[in-house]
Every structure is written in structure tokens, then in C-alpha cells.
């Protein structure tokens, strides 16, 4: 599976590329309070080798009050 960000709709930045995940297992790409900061025009995409071969969960914070 590959996880990447389409930056502004034109440039692709990979978070992970061609990661092999064994059946019935999981992987956590961002750990320990780390985060990715994206612009509103960026798009997070996940691609796997077959349709319905992975479930993906993403946590999003849209805005933070000061």
C-alpha cells in the first residue's frame, strides 16, 4: 500500500510507498503525538493493490481555537 499527499492537486509527496502489510495485521504510520500539517487544497490518498483490501482510519483536526 502507498499513502501520499497530493499537494495543491499537482505534486505527490509519499508518506510511505509500496509498504507490504500482511493479512490480518495493522500498521500505524504516525506515532507518539507526531502529525502531518496539510493545507486545505492538499488531498491525502491511500492506494492498495486490490479494491477493499485495506481499511484506513484518519484523525483530523480542522481548526484549533486560541
N, C-alpha and C positions, 0 to 999 in steps of 0.2 A: 504494500500500500504506500501511497505517497500523500503527504499533506503539504499544501503550499498556499501561498497568498498571492492573489492576482492584484498587484499594486496599481491602483488607478486604472485597472482594466487592460493594461498593456504589458507590464513586466511581471515575470513569475519569479518568486522567491521561495525556495523549498525550505520547509522546516525539517522534513525527512523525506528521502527519496528511495523508493523500492525497498521498503522495510518488510521483512518476512515475519509474519505473525502466525505462529502455529494455531491450529484449530482449538477452540475452547480455551483460549488464553487471552490476556489483555496486555496493553502497554499504556503507560502514562508518559506523554511527551513533555509535559511541563510540570515540574515538581518543586516543592519547597517554597511556595509563595511566588515563584517566578511568573512572569506574564509576558504576553505579546501586546504591544500597543499598535493599533491599526487605525488608519484614517477611515472616515465614513465611506469613501469611494473604494476602499480595499475589499476584497472578497476572499474569505477562507474557503478552500476547496480540499476535498478528500477524494482520492481515486483508488479503487481496488481492482483486482484482476477480474472479478466477476460481480455481476449485479447481486445485491442482497448478501454479499459475503462478509460485511462488517457493519457493526453498529457503532456510531460515533456520538459522543456526548461532549458538548461545549458549554462552558460557563461564560457569560458575557456581562460586563458592567458597562452600561450605556453612558452614564454620567455620574459624577461624584460631586455632591454639594460641598461647598467650602464654608 
